């Protein structure tokens, strides 16, 4: 008997699709274009289906380009969201979600000269409408994932189940492309005291010009190097406590409204800050940022320092892990032996998906080799780095001997999906489902089909 592995209903992936779909609409400035289905008090838009199909096609998921299959998967997820919002055991985070939506709204607005321009670009009529759309996306994401976790919390697979899964689906398992495991040490070049003082003096002069009659708004537009706020005259609105880096926040909250700070150093460079408004835990502030961009000489000094560290590693005076912990400025990796991970948290990264600079640096290197020092960028700041090749994994077909953990995760995902599908089928008879007549020819799961037709 031939068994077909059902990859189409991977709920965690589909909630990512919902997020991608909705924000793609924001990015493209699309308006809602008709309701395809109603589930309780949840709706599915035609644009949800189209965007999800496009996303699936871009990811090479050919089986998800069938419109009927896509809407069935979205229906299943919307049922979970609907039930999650009614589940009293799931923490109500409406207030936090609303606050976070406001922060995201502010971050988007900071990229435009004013709110009117932003709303026109995204084709929203009001700020309230756009904030509500962002809030809806985040709410669905939170409640859907919370319910999914509660349904599958006790899911597990035994070694025998992993082996059975592999034997049943081995011919359908994907091939692993060339992969590497890499460790990195990155350091930011340090500015000399003279260079720091030069920046501080520039900001002091700008502050004095403002005190002498120039507007903070115009000076920020001319001099600030913050790409997010310079075009808005340095203005950042509705800042919550804890949102900004500590030196910025400490300086801003110690000001009186209208007052301008002396130059303040943060991890991004040096600022002068003007407090515009403070109301409880929310405040508005303007700032002018001069970034701590190192000179060629400062970069060269950092190169020499890191090259010495590399030599000490090669000579056995210190391990790469110890050096990463002691010297690296990359907070994401320094406490984990410098190990780099991909977007899914795996330390096995496909060569083809590596950033261009990193991919170029490791060409021709073998396990245990360390690159020469090279210029890089870390957190939008200039840096110098070295990278060690910890492991080289040639392209291969998945096998139980070499890829047990991956196959175990696939088997576990399948079991979780089956648990969720069973749970959804039990809930379907108790939920109002209505699907537009455009999808009357779709052959859905029998339980879903029966419920839809009976409404």
C-alpha positions in Angstrom: 0.0 0.0 0.0 1.3 3.5 -0.9 0.9 6.0 2.0 0.7 9.7 1.3 2.2 12.0 3.9 -0.2 14.9 4.4 2.0 18.0 4.7 -0.9 20.4 3.9 -2.2 20.8 7.4 0.7 22.0 9.4 -1.0 24.4 11.7 2.1 26.2 13.0 3.0 27.0 9.4 -0.5 28.2 8.6 -0.5 30.6 11.4 2.7 32.0 10.0 0.8 32.2 6.7 -1.9 34.3 8.4 0.7 36.7 9.6 2.5 36.9 6.3 -0.8 37.2 4.4 -2.1 40.1 6.5 1.0 42.1 6.6 1.5 41.5 2.8 -1.9 43.2 2.5 -0.6 46.1 4.5 2.6 46.3 2.5 0.7 46.3 -0.8 -2.0 48.6 0.4 -4.9 46.3 -0.4 -8.4 46.9 0.7 -10.6 44.0 1.8 -12.2 42.5 -1.3 -15.1 40.4 -0.3 -16.0 37.7 2.3 -15.3 34.1 1.2 -16.5 32.4 4.4 -17.9 33.0 7.9 -17.0 30.8 10.9 -18.9 31.8 14.1 -17.9 35.5 14.3 -14.7 35.0 12.3 -14.4 35.8 8.6 -12.1 34.7 5.7 -11.5 37.3 3.0 -10.8 36.5 -0.7 -7.5 38.3 -0.2 -6.6 35.9 2.6 -6.9 33.0 0.2 -5.1 34.6 -2.7 -2.2 35.8 -0.6 -1.8 32.4 1.1 -1.8 30.7 -2.3 0.9 33.1 -3.5 3.0 32.5 -0.4 2.7 28.7 -0.7 3.7 28.9 -4.4 6.8 31.0 -3.4 7.8 28.4 -0.8 7.5 25.6 -3.4 4.5 24.0 -1.8 2.7 22.9 -5.0 0.1 20.9 -3.1 -1.1 24.2 -1.5 -2.0 26.0 -4.8 -5.4 24.4 -5.0 -7.9 27.0 -3.9 -10.3 24.5 -2.3 -7.6 22.9 -0.3 -6.3 26.3 0.8 -9.7 27.5 2.0 -10.3 24.2 3.9 -7.0 24.7 5.7 -7.9 28.4 6.5 -11.3 27.3 7.7 -9.7 24.8 10.1 -7.4 27.4 11.5 -10.2 29.9 11.9 -12.3 27.3 13.8 -9.3 27.0 16.2 -9.1 30.8 16.6 -12.8 31.1 17.2 -12.8 28.4 19.9 -9.6 29.8 21.5 -11.2 33.2 22.1 -14.1 31.5 23.9 -11.7 29.3 26.0 -11.6 30.7 29.6 -8.4 28.8 30.3 -6.5 30.8 27.7 -5.2 34.1 29.2 -7.0 37.1 27.8 -4.2 39.4 26.4 -6.4 41.9 24.6 -4.9 44.9 26.4 -1.3 43.8 25.7 -2.2 43.0 22.1 -3.8 46.4 21.7 -0.8 48.2 23.1 1.6 46.2 20.9 -0.5 47.1 17.8 0.0 50.7 18.7 3.8 50.2 18.9 3.8 48.6 15.5 1.7 51.4 14.1 4.2 53.9 15.5 7.1 52.0 14.0 5.5 52.0 10.6 4.5 55.7 10.9 8.1 56.6 11.7 9.1 55.7 8.1 6.8 58.4 6.7 6.9 62.2 7.1 3.4 62.2 8.6 0.4 60.0 9.4 -1.7 61.1 6.4 1.1 60.0 4.0 1.3 56.6 5.7 -2.5 56.0 5.6 -2.6 57.0 1.9 0.3 54.6 1.1 -1.5 51.6 2.9 -5.0 52.7 1.7 -6.5 53.0 5.1 -9.0 55.7 5.8 -8.1 56.3 9.4 -5.4 55.5 11.9 -8.0 53.6 13.9 -8.8 51.4 10.9 -5.1 50.5 10.4 -4.5 49.9 14.1 -7.5 47.6 14.2 -6.2 45.6 11.3 -2.8 45.1 13.0 -4.5 44.2 16.3 -6.7 41.6 14.5 -3.6 40.0 13.0 -1.8 39.8 16.3 -4.9 38.6 18.1 -5.5 35.7 15.7 -1.9 34.7 15.9 -1.8 34.6 19.7 -5.1 32.8 20.3 -4.6 30.3 17.5 -1.2 29.3 18.7 -2.3 29.2 22.3 -5.2 26.8 21.5 -2.9 24.7 19.2 -0.4 24.3 22.1 -3.2 23.3 24.6 -4.6 20.7 22.2 -1.1 19.1 21.5 0.6 19.8 24.8 1.0 16.1 25.7 1.9 14.9 22.2 5.0 12.7 22.0 6.4 9.9 19.8 8.3 6.8 20.8 11.4 5.5 19.0 9.3 2.8 17.4 6.8 5.4 16.1 9.6 7.4 14.6 10.9 4.3 12.9 7.4 3.4 11.7 6.9 6.9 10.3 10.2 6.7 8.5 9.5 3.4 6.9 6.0 4.5 5.8 7.0 7.8 4.3 10.7 7.4 3.4 10.1 7.9 -0.3 8.4 11.2 0.3 10.9 12.8 2.7 12.7 15.8 1.3 16.4 15.8 0.4 18.7 17.8 2.6 20.7 20.3 0.6 24.4 21.1 1.5 24.5 22.4 5.0 27.1 23.8 7.5 27.2 24.6 11.2 29.1 27.8 11.8 30.4 29.7 14.8 31.2 33.4 14.8 33.0 36.0 16.7 32.1 39.6 15.9 33.4 42.8 17.5 32.4 46.5 16.9 35.4 48.8 16.2 35.8 51.1 19.2 35.8 54.9 18.6 38.8 56.8 19.9 38.2 59.4 22.6 38.9 62.1 20.1 36.3 60.8 17.6 33.7 60.6 20.4 34.4 64.1 21.5 34.1 65.3 17.9 30.6 63.8 17.7 29.6 65.2 21.1 30.8 68.7 20.1 28.7 68.5 16.9 25.6 67.7 18.9 26.4 70.5 21.5 26.5 73.0 18.6 23.2 71.7 17.1 21.6 72.0 20.6 22.9 75.6 20.9 21.6 76.5 17.5 18.1 75.2 18.6 18.3 77.2 21.8 19.2 80.2 19.7 16.1 79.9 17.6 16.4 77.0 15.2 13.6 74.4 15.4 14.4 70.9 16.7 12.3 69.6 13.8 14.4 71.2 11.1 17.7 70.4 12.7 16.7 66.7 13.0 15.7 66.6 9.3 19.1 68.0 8.4 21.5 66.2 10.8 19.9 63.1 12.3 21.1 59.8 11.1 18.2 57.8 12.4 16.4 56.5 9.3 13.2 55.8 11.3 12.6 59.3 12.6 14.7 61.9 10.8 12.1 62.6 8.1 9.6 63.2 10.9 11.8 65.8 12.5 13.2 63.3 15.0 9.7 62.7 16.5 8.8 59.3 18.0 5.3 59.2 19.4 3.6 57.1 22.0 6.8 55.5 23.4 6.1 53.0 26.2 8.5 52.6 29.1 11.0 49.9 28.2 10.6 50.3 24.4 13.8 52.4 23.9 17.3 51.5 24.9 18.1 52.3 28.5 20.4 55.4 28.1 17.8 57.0 25.8 14.9 56.4 28.1 16.7 57.4 31.2 17.7 60.7 29.6 14.2 61.4 28.1 12.3 60.7 31.3 14.6 63.0 33.4 13.6 66.0 31.2 10.8 68.5 31.6 8.5 68.9 28.6 10.3 71.0 26.0 13.7 70.5 27.6 16.7 69.3 25.6 19.3 66.8 27.0 23.0 67.0 26.7 24.6 64.4 24.3 23.7 60.9 25.4 25.6 57.8 24.3 23.8 54.6 23.4 24.6 51.4 21.5 23.5 53.3 18.3 25.7 56.4 18.7 25.1 59.8 20.4 21.8 61.6 20.8 20.3 64.8 21.9 16.7 64.3 23.1 13.8 66.7 23.6 10.8 65.5 25.6 7.6 66.6 23.9 4.9 65.1 26.1 4.7 62.7 29.0 1.4 61.0 30.2 1.7 58.1 32.6 3.8 55.4 31.0 3.6 56.9 27.5 5.7 59.8 26.2 6.6 61.5 22.9 10.2 62.6 22.2 12.3 64.0 19.5 15.9 63.1 19.0 18.9 63.8 16.8 21.2 60.8 16.3 24.8 60.9 15.1 25.8 57.3 14.6 29.1 55.9 16.0 30.4 55.1 12.5 34.1 54.0 12.9 36.8 55.5 10.7 39.1 53.4 8.5 41.8 53.6 11.2 39.4 52.4 13.9 38.2 49.5 11.7 41.9 48.5 11.1 42.6 48.5 14.8 39.7 46.2 15.4 40.9 44.0 12.6 44.4 43.6 14.3 42.8 42.9 17.6 40.5 40.2 16.2 43.4 38.7 14.1 45.4 38.3 17.4 42.4 36.5 18.9 42.3 34.2 15.8 46.0 33.4 16.2 45.6 32.6 19.9 42.7 30.2 18.9 44.8 28.6 16.2 47.7 28.1 18.6 45.5 26.5 21.2 45.9 29.3 23.8 42.1 29.7 23.9 39.2 27.8 22.4 36.8 29.4 20.0 34.0 28.9 22.5 36.0 30.7 25.2 36.9 33.5 22.8 33.3 34.0 21.7 32.2 34.4 25.3 35.0 36.7 26.2 35.3 39.0 23.2 32.2 38.8 20.9 29.8 41.7 20.7 27.1 39.5 19.2 24.7 38.9 22.2 22.8 36.3 20.2 25.7 33.9 20.0 28.4 34.7 22.5 26.8 32.6 25.3 26.3 29.7 22.9 29.9 29.1 21.7 29.3 31.6 18.9 27.0 29.1 17.1 24.9 30.7 14.4 21.3 29.6 13.8 18.7 30.0 11.0 15.3 31.6 11.3 13.9 28.4 12.8 16.6 28.1 15.4 18.5 25.3 13.8 22.3 25.3 13.8 22.3 23.4 10.5 22.1 26.1 7.8 21.7 25.5 4.1 24.7 27.0 2.2 22.5 28.3 -0.5 20.5 30.4 2.1 23.5 32.0 3.9 24.0 35.8 3.7 26.2 36.6 0.6 29.1 37.9 2.7 29.1 34.8 4.9 28.7 32.4 2.0 31.6 34.0 0.2 33.9 33.8 3.3 33.5 30.0 3.8 34.0 29.0 0.2 36.6 26.2 0.1 36.8 25.8 3.9 36.6 22.4 5.6 35.5 21.4 9.1 37.6 23.1 11.7 38.8 25.9 9.4 38.5 29.5 10.5 38.1 32.4 8.1 40.4 35.4 7.9 39.1 38.6 9.6 36.5 40.2 7.4 34.3 43.3 7.6 30.7 42.7 8.3 27.6 44.3 9.8 26.1 43.5 13.2 22.8 45.1 14.4 23.2 47.7 11.6 26.6 48.7 12.8 30.1 48.1 11.3 31.9 45.1 12.7 34.7 42.7 12.0 34.2 39.0 12.2 35.8 35.6 12.0 33.8 32.4 11.4 34.7 28.8 12.2 33.3 25.9 10.2 32.1 23.5 12.9 30.5 20.9 10.6 30.0 20.3 6.9 27.0 18.2 5.9 26.8 17.2 2.2 23.4 17.0 0.4 21.7 13.7 1.1 18.4 12.0 1.4 17.0 11.9 4.9 17.8 8.6 6.7 17.0 7.4 10.2 20.7 6.9 10.9 21.8 10.4 10.1 18.7 12.6 10.6 16.9 11.0 13.5 16.0 14.3 15.2 14.5 15.8 12.0 12.5 12.7 11.3 11.3 12.6 14.9 10.1 16.2 14.6 8.2 15.3 11.4 6.6 12.3 13.1 5.7 14.5 16.1 4.2 17.2 13.8 2.1 14.6 12.1 0.8 13.3 15.4 0.0 16.9 16.5 -1.8 17.6 13.3 -3.9 14.4 13.7 -4.8 15.5 17.3 -5.9 18.9 16.0 -7.8 17.5 13.1 -9.7 15.2 15.5 -10.5 18.0 17.9 -11.7 20.3 15.0 -14.0 17.5 13.7 -15.6 17.3 17.2 -16.2 21.0 17.2 -17.6 21.5 13.7 -21.2 20.5 14.5 -21.4 23.3 17.1 -20.1 26.1 15.0 -21.9 28.2 12.4 -20.2 27.8 9.0 -21.1 29.6 5.8 -19.1 29.5 2.6 -19.7 31.7 -0.5 -21.4 30.0 -3.4 -18.2 30.5 -5.4 -16.8 27.5 -3.6 -19.9 25.2 -3.9 -18.0 22.8 -6.1 -15.2 22.2 -3.6 -15.0 18.7 -2.1 -14.1 19.4 1.5 -13.5 16.9 4.3 -16.8 15.0 4.8 -17.4 16.4 8.3 -16.8 19.9 7.1 -18.8 19.4 3.9 -21.8 18.1 5.9 -21.7 21.0 8.3 -21.5 23.6 5.6 -24.3 22.2 3.5 -26.5 21.9 6.6 -26.4 25.7 7.3 
